[in-house]
Each structure stands twice: as structure tokens, then as C-alpha cells.
């Protein structure tokens, strides 16, 4: 099945002609069950509920709006195709975020020098939510411990802990072997424990 060029835009208007069969009070889990039954209205409601924060959070990782829009489209297309991928454990939003970060990685992976390009394009005046938390903790013991990590260890901590990537995904994102990701994460934990002891 080929993805329409403006799939996200189509989702945003697909229910404008009539009332939704599910109300705004429907839970995310109920919406996923309705999507599994083929109800487009449920997908429309889930999209309206999650697209704003998802786009904002992805934009902190990639300032290229076209890439972010494509990742969001792929995310909700994946939800439409396999709503049963959420197994009922954890928040639906966290599951959607996992799909979205993998979609973004898929968009960025074939590009050369992506890390350098993102650093150049990044909006220095708009720190990510994670960076805002770290800035608040900057003068605390936790902040000092995080800042004491080498850039290589901090990158692994961000990928695994903040972005929720698997070891394999972090390996692809950072372009290092999986074993290196595991050993760096282990070293980071040991150094943080030592610094906070």
C-alpha cells in the first residue's frame, strides 16, 4: 500500500463531514480497539489528541519540518495498520512515541552527516523538554553528575533513557556497535552511581 503524499493532512480532515462515532471522552485504549475495527473516526480523534505534542517533541530532535511531518505520517499510518501492536501495558502515548522515534530514525538514517546537519540547524533558543529539565538540575548533584559524563556516555544515556530507544536502535542512531552501546551505558551507570554516592 502506497502512502498518500499528504496523509497526515487527510487524517486531520477525514471526519469533518459528520460527528465522530466516539466522543472526546473515549480513552486511547478504546480508540485503538475502534481503529482495529476499521473506524477512521477513531484514528482521527487519536491523531488530533497526540499529533501536537508528537510533532513538537520530534521537532526538538530534527528541525527539518518536512522530515518531522513525514515521521508523524508514518507513525499514524503504522497505528492504522497495526493498532494491536499496543499490548495493553503502559501508556498508549508512550507506545506511539516509540513508533514515532523509529520513524524519525528511518527518515534520517540514509542521510550523510546527519548529526552535524542537526547541530547546525538546531534552534539554540528553544531547548528540548529534556534539556529544560537538565538545565533546572544543572546546579544539583544529579545535574553535576550528568555533566561529568563524557559526551560519548551522555549520548548513550540520552538515546536509551530520554528517547527510549532499544540498544539496537541506539546503535543505529549513534553508528556504533550494540556491544559498545551496552558497555557505555554500563560505564555511565557506574559513573553516575559513584558521583551520587
Buried (B, 14 or more C-beta within 10 A) or exposed (E): EEEEEEBBEEBBEEBEEEEBEBEEEBEBEBBBBBBBEEBBBBBBBBBBBBBEEBBEBBBBBBBBEEBBBBBBBBBBBBBBEEBEEBEEEEEBBEBBBBBBBBBBBEBBEEEEEBEEBBEEEBEEEEBBEBEEBBEEBEEEEBBEBBEEBEEEBBBBBBBBEBBEBBBEBBBBBBEBEBEBBBEBBEBBEEBBEEBEE
